[in-house]
């Protein structure tokens, strides 16, 4: 069995498409970080995306837990030319592509960016590689990454995965028992 404790990084306070760009996380809410760390299993392995907002969040909750090397496959989606743009600006720049990207996620990608299916493929690969390494794995990652892991565990289509909310510093726990998945909780705020 592998229990994945997906943690979304601390907030960046950006109201834009933030994927592979690397703004820092606001980790000033030390009470929330302490509650989060206390909620997570003390003997779990910790892994994070290689983006600084995830790395810093993992550092803040790691405690005495063993750390695995950063994992680029659990990065946020690459928004390409949309990176850092507000959502209204994206819709104005690329109305047809952006509408299709958000309403029918799958193979549609931002210009010079990554499609939902590409993100899902790399997240699935990372999950499969991590499965079995330890009973409990804390994976500090991003909104899209966690939705992709949830899609994988639930067997959902991409549009269904987009219906879930994943707040900063929340926990989504997905348990893999043999070859079957169980969704234990989504967007839990300890």
Secondary structure, DSSP 4 states (H G I P E B T S, - for coil): -EEEEEEEPPP----S--SSS-PPP----HHHHHHHHHHS-TT-EEEE-SSHHHHHHHHHHHTT-EEPPP-GGGSPP--GGGTT--HHHHHHHSHHHHHHHHHS-SS-B-TTS-BHHHHHHHHHHHHHHHTTS-SEEEEEE-HHHHHHHHHHHHT--HHHHTTS---TT-EEEEEEETTEEEEEEEEE--
